[in-house]
Amino acid sequence: MPTYIYTALDHTDKFSRGRIEGRNLRQAQAALEQEGLTIIGIKPESGRRFTKLDAALTRISRMDKIFFTSHLH
């Protein structure tokens, strides 16, 4: 089942953020509404969390990574 990331308000108007699984977006929204949450935003969770970091690290040469990590302490 896909996972969705949401932002919502509870009955005391406090922000709530989290993840929810559902067969589709409508089912995920319905589950949140059944919990008494007012949905502010909901979107599918991307498959990879560190895509920007991975992209940045692939542009750095292996020798630069070795040099950098050897001088960390």
FENNORFEN-V737627 format. One record per residue. N is the residue number from 0. RES is the residue in three letters. PHI is phi in whole degrees, 0 to 359 (none if undefined). OMEGA is omega in degrees with one decimal (none if undefined). NEAR is the number of other ideal C-beta (glycine too) atoms within 8 Angstrom. Layout:
<<N:RES:PHI:OMEGA:NEAR> <N:RES:PHI:OMEGA:NEAR>>
//
This chain:
<<0:MET:none:177.7:5> <1:PRO:293:177.3:9> <2:THR:251:179.8:9> <3:TYR:240:175.8:14> <4:ILE:258:-176.7:11> <5:TYR:229:169.1:16> <6:THR:232:-176.0:10> <7:ALA:211:173.9:12> <8:LEU:249:175.7:9> <9:ASP:270:-175.9:10> <10:HIS:292:176.8:4> <11:THR:260:-179.9:4> <12:ASP:63:173.5:5> <13:LYS:263:178.3:6> <14:PHE:290:177.9:7> <15:SER:225:177.7:10> <16:ARG:233:178.8:7> <17:GLY:178:178.8:6> <18:ARG:237:177.2:8> <19:ILE:216:177.4:10> <20:GLU:261:177.4:8> <21:GLY:196:178.5:13> <22:ARG:297:178.0:5> <23:ASN:206:-176.8:7> <24:LEU:298:-178.8:9> <25:ARG:297:179.5:7> <26:GLN:294:178.3:9> <27:ALA:296:178.2:14> <28:GLN:297:-179.4:11> <29:ALA:297:179.3:8> <30:ALA:296:178.7:10> <31:LEU:293:179.1:13> <32:GLU:293:176.8:10> <33:GLN:294:176.8:6> <34:GLU:279:178.3:6> <35:GLY:86:-179.5:6> <36:LEU:264:173.1:11> <37:THR:259:-173.1:7> <38:ILE:284:175.0:11> <39:ILE:261:178.4:8> <40:GLY:204:177.0:6> <41:ILE:210:-179.8:11> <42:LYS:209:177.9:6> <43:PRO:295:177.2:8> <44:GLU:285:179.4:9> <45:SER:288:-177.2:6> <46:GLY:293:-178.3:3> <47:ARG:241:-176.0:6> <48:ARG:273:-172.9:4> <49:PHE:245:-175.5:6> <50:THR:295:179.4:8> <51:LYS:293:178.1:6> <52:LEU:295:178.0:7> <53:ASP:300:179.8:9> <54:ALA:296:179.4:8> <55:ALA:293:-177.3:8> <56:LEU:286:179.3:8> <57:THR:285:178.6:6> <58:ARG:275:-179.9:5> <59:ILE:264:-177.7:7> <60:SER:291:179.7:5> <61:ARG:299:180.0:5> <62:MET:295:177.2:6> <63:ASP:296:178.0:8> <64:LYS:296:179.2:10> <65:ILE:297:179.2:8> <66:PHE:299:-178.8:8> <67:PHE:298:-176.1:8> <68:THR:290:178.7:7> <69:SER:287:-179.5:6> <70:HIS:254:-178.6:6> <71:LEU:285:-177.2:5> <72:HIS:263:none:2>>
//
